[in-house]
């Protein structure tokens, strides 16, 4: 009898191909280039006070911030250095640039990886202002139900405020939870909130500076949400007693976005979400090759392996969220009308 699918067997295949090996040359080029991409944005702020020049510059700077955040993400998963300490040092050194708490992200993101799409355990499927199942919709209070019934319509506008949410939530986490690097991270985080407005308002007029900050921060939030929202939203939601092994849980709750040069850049490798969830410490530039092995393995063993196309996936997410809130608009019931996860066998 043929052996059934196991994560150990899949991991052996991945190791044999050397896909978990460190990639020092790749990151020695990627990290400095990503940080250096801030230089043109800063130069434009210093050299031009024109609103019409600063609007596209704000969009460009939001894109660079997103790419810097991906470097922090890779550090958190220990993809860059072999020793965790040096990954943490690099990630913390980015804090004054983007103003996001690394310790908060590390805690939240690792809890998500441990139990993806698991109700009650995954923070990525628990928000005050959104629901991802009709059961969640039914559990909200009366006031939130009135709001969430239209969640599909405010999803994108609220995503623009995500950068603000990260800053406040991260600072609160540092002050309440007192994580390992709190004594270092709080001053680094505060330095961002001093240096960033100092740069903007020392070089730009008040109106131009305010418009720049508004566009920059809104697009930074929107760009970040656009990179992680397609990864799990609309896929299988699990209860605590789901009974799935690690391999099935990680594959069934995630989806990939079809790979091409722009997608690999825009998503920072996270368009290979299935591979990333199975092997979170795999260097970003090895995910594409790993996909060929993992997809073939899943197909051989009859494990659904879902891939979608961008930008069509965003429309699917909005439709799914609209369906999840259907009972709050008087359509269907929680028992008889459930949104259909795209990862279902």
N, C-alpha and C positions, 0 to 999 in steps of 0.2 A: 504494500500500500504506500502511495506517495505521501511524503511528509506534508503536513499542513503549513500554512504561512506562519512565520515567526519573525519577530523583530531581530532576534539573535542571528538568524540566517541572513536576513537582509543586511544587517550591520557588517557581517563577514564579507559580503560582496562589495560593500562600499569601502571597507578597509583594504581589501585586496587591490582596489583601483587607486589607492592612495588619496582618496578624496577628503579624508579628515586630517591630512598633513597641513601644517602651518604654511602660510603663503607670505613670507616676509617681504619678498620683492614687490608683490602686488600691493601690499599695504604701505610699503615704503614710498611708493609712487602715489597711490590713491589718497592717503591722508594729507600729505602736504599740499597736493593740488586742490583738494576740497577746501582746505582752510584758506589757501591763497586766493581762491575764487572770491573771497570777501574784499580783496584789495580794490578791484575796479569799482565795486559798489561804494566803498568808503571814499575813493577818489572822486567819484561823481558828486557825492554829498559835499565834499570840500570845494569843488571847482564850480558847481552850478547851483544857483538859487532859484532856477526856473521850476515852477510847478509841473510843467509839461515834460520836463526832463526827469524829475524825481518820481513821477508816477510809474513809468516803466522801470526805473531803478529800484523802486520799492518791490515790484513784482520779481525782479531779478534777485534781490536780496532775500526774499522769501524762499525762492528756489534754493539758494545757497544754504540758508538755515536748515532746510529740510534735508539736504545732503549731509550737512554736518551732524544732524540728529541721527542719520544712518550710521555714521562712524561711532557715535555713542552706543547705538544699538549693537553693533558688532563687538564693541568692548564688553558690553554687558553679557554677551553670550560667549566670551572668552575666545573669540575667533582670531584675534590679532596676535596676542602674546601667549606664551605657554603658561606663564605665571599669572594668576588672577590679579595680583597687586599691580602689575604694570598696565593691565587693561583698565583697572580702576583709576590709576594715575592719569592715563590719557583721557579717559572719559571726563574726569573731574576738571582737567585743564580746559575742556571745551565749555564749561559752565559759564564763564564770563562772556563768551561769544553769543550763546543762544538763550541763556537765562532760564534753563529748565533743570530741575533737580534730578540728578542722576540716581540718587538713592531711592527717591520716590518711584521713578520709572523702573528701576531694577526690581523693586519689591512687587509692583503691580504687574509688570510684564512677565516675571517668572511665575507668579501665581496663575496667570493666564496660560502659560505654556504647560504647566503641570496638569491642568484640568480644563482644556479648551472647550468652550461652549457648554460647560457643565453648570446647570442652574444651581445657584447657591454657593458656587466655588470660584467661577471665572468672573473677575471684575469687568471683563470686556463685554459681558452681556447683562450687566446690571447698571442702569442709569436711572436717575430720577425722572428724566424727561423723555425717555425712549423705552419701548418694549420690543421684544423680538419673538414673542409668542402670544397667542391669545390667552393662555393661562396667566402670563405675566400681566397682561392688560386687565384681566379680571381681579388681580390682586392689588391694583393701585387704588389709592384713596379717591374720594369723589372729586376733589378739585383737580388732581392730576389726570383723572379720566377725561375731564372736559378738554384738557390741553392735548393729551396724547391721541385722542381720536383723529387729530389732524397732523400727526407726527411726520408723515411723508412729505408734507408741504413745508415744514420748517426745518427739516433735516439739514439741508444745505446751508441756509442762513445761520443756523446754530453752530454748524461745523466751523464757521468763520471765527467763532469765539473760543474755539478749543485752545488756542495758544494762551488766552487769558485764564481759562480753567486750569491748564497745566501749571501755570505759575502759582496761582493761589493754592491749589491742592498740594503741589510739591512743597511749598513753604510751610503749610500747615503740617504736612507729614514730618518734615524735619524738626519742627518745634515740639510736636506731640510724641513722636516715636523715638526721637533721639538715636538715629542709626549710627553705624560705625564711624562714618566720616563727617558727622554733623559739625564738628568744630572747624573743619576745613571748608566744608561745602556752604555753610551759611554766609561767611564773608565773600566767597566766590560768587554766590548767587546775588548777594546785595551789590557787588561791584558791577554786575551787569545793569542793574537798575539805576546806577549812578552814571556809568560811562556811556550807555546807550543814549539816553536823553541829552547828555552833555554834548555828545558828538552831533546829534541832530540839531539841537537848538542853538549851538554855538556857530553853526554854519548856515542854517536855513532860517528864513523868517518864521514867525509864529504860525501863520496859516499853512505855509508850505510844509513846515515840520509836522504839524498835527495831521495833515493829509497823508504825508509820507508814513508816519507811524500807523495810522489807521489802516492804510492799504497793506503795508508790510505785515502787520500782525494778523490781519484778517486772512490774507493769502497764505501766510505761514500755517495757520490753523487749518485752512481748507486743503492745502497741499498735503499736510500730514494725514488728515482724515481720508483723503483720496487714495493714499497708499496702503492704509490698513483696513478700511471699511470693506473692500471686496474679498478679503482673505477668509472671513468666517461668516459674515452676515448672510442669512438665508440658507446656511448649511444646517446639518443635524444638530438639534439641541438635546442635551442629555440630562437625565435625572441622576441623582447620587448613586442609584443602584443600577446603572446602565449595563454592567456586566461585560463591557468590552475590554479587550486587552490593549496594551499601549499602542500597538501597530494600528489596529482598527480605529481606536479613538482619534488618533492624530490624523489619519487619512480621511475618515468620514466627516470630520468637523471642519475640514479646510478645503479650499479650492485654489488652483493655480490660475494665473492669467497667461495666455499664450505669449511665448517669449519672442521678442525681437529687440533690436538695439535700444530703441527709445524706451520700451517697457522695462528693460533691464536697468536702464539709467534712472527712470522716473521712480520706480518702486524700490530702488536700492537692493535689488535681488529678491525682495519679498514677493514678487510675482511668482516665485517658486516656493509658495507657502507650504506645500505638503512636504517638500524636501527639508525646508527650514525647520518645520515642527518635528520631524523625525530626527534630524541631526542639527540641533540649534548651534552647536559649536563648529559646524562646517564653514570654512571661509566662504565669503560671498561669491567669489569667482569660480567656485567648484559646484555650485548648486545646479547650474545648467547641465553639466555632464551627469550629475547624480540623478537628474530627472529621467534620463534615458533608462537607467537601471531600475529605478523605483517604479516608474510607470509600467515597464515590462513585467516586473515582479508582481505588481498588483493585478494586472490583467491576467497573468498566468494563474493566479490564485483566486480570481473572481472577486477581488476587492474593488468596489467602485472608486475610480480615480477621476475627479472632476476638474475640467479645465474650461475656462470661459474666455471671452474676448472683451478687451477694453476698447471703446468706452461703453459698450452695451451692458456690461456687468453693473454699471451704476444705475441704469434704468431698472434692472432686475431687483436691485437692492431696494429702491424706492417702492416698487410694486409689492415686494415682500413685506415691507414695513407697513404699507397701507393695508394689506390683508391682515397683518397681525393685530392691527387696531380696529378691525371690522366690527367686533362685538360692541365696541363703545359707540359706534354709529348706528347700532340697532340692526346690524347685518349678521345673521348666524348666531351660534352659541359657541362657548368654549369647547363643548363636547363634540358638536357635530361639524364644526367648521374650523379647521386648522390650516394655516399656511403650509404648503408642501415643501419640505426641505429639499434642496437640489442634490444633496448628498445621499438621499435615501436609495437603498438598493432597489 
